[in-house]
Amino acid sequence: PDGSKLASGSHDNTIKVWNMSIGARGTLLLTIPNVSPHIGSLWWVQSVAFSPDGQNIASGASRGPIKIWDAESGDLIHTLDMINHYGISSVAYSPDGRNIACANGGTIKVLDIEN
């Protein structure tokens, strides 16, 4: 949210958090491994988004649920289970951080994080 960090999702099934501050641009701060722990090469992180306060990262993968991670430690905080067969192609937080919008298989859903 303050522009000093960037999160990226990858084909290697990881989320990486990068320092984008002047003087440290592109320095790797954190790697969250095994985001979607499935066997095979068809599982990858397709979308990531920081929460408005910058404390959490939501991820959507080619298969599996939306997951919410601690942006500092990389610990898994919450899993939003949903039935889908297409994976999560995009995630975005609402401005108040209480909801996550996600897109999958031609459908957009808004999920309450707390319920």
SULKA-V658641 format. One record per residue. D_FIRST is the distance of its C-alpha to the first C-alpha in whole Angstrom. Layout:
BEGIN
d_first=D_FIRST
d_first=D_FIRST
END
This chain:
BEGIN
d_first=0
d_first=4
d_first=5
d_first=8
d_first=8
d_first=9
d_first=11
d_first=14
d_first=17
d_first=21
d_first=24
d_first=25
d_first=24
d_first=21
d_first=17
d_first=16
d_first=13
d_first=13
d_first=13
d_first=12
d_first=12
d_first=16
d_first=19
d_first=17
d_first=16
d_first=17
d_first=17
d_first=17
d_first=16
d_first=17
d_first=19
d_first=19
d_first=23
d_first=25
d_first=22
d_first=25
d_first=28
d_first=31
d_first=34
d_first=34
d_first=32
d_first=31
d_first=28
d_first=24
d_first=21
d_first=20
d_first=16
d_first=13
d_first=10
d_first=7
d_first=8
d_first=6
d_first=7
d_first=6
d_first=9
d_first=11
d_first=11
d_first=14
d_first=16
d_first=19
d_first=22
d_first=25
d_first=27
d_first=26
d_first=24
d_first=20
d_first=19
d_first=16
d_first=16
d_first=15
d_first=12
d_first=14
d_first=17
d_first=17
d_first=20
d_first=20
d_first=19
d_first=20
d_first=22
d_first=22
d_first=26
d_first=27
d_first=30
d_first=29
d_first=31
d_first=29
d_first=26
d_first=22
d_first=21
d_first=18
d_first=15
d_first=13
d_first=12
d_first=13
d_first=11
d_first=13
d_first=12
d_first=16
d_first=17
d_first=16
d_first=17
d_first=19
d_first=22
d_first=25
d_first=28
d_first=28
d_first=27
d_first=24
d_first=23
d_first=21
d_first=21
d_first=21
d_first=19
d_first=21
d_first=24
END
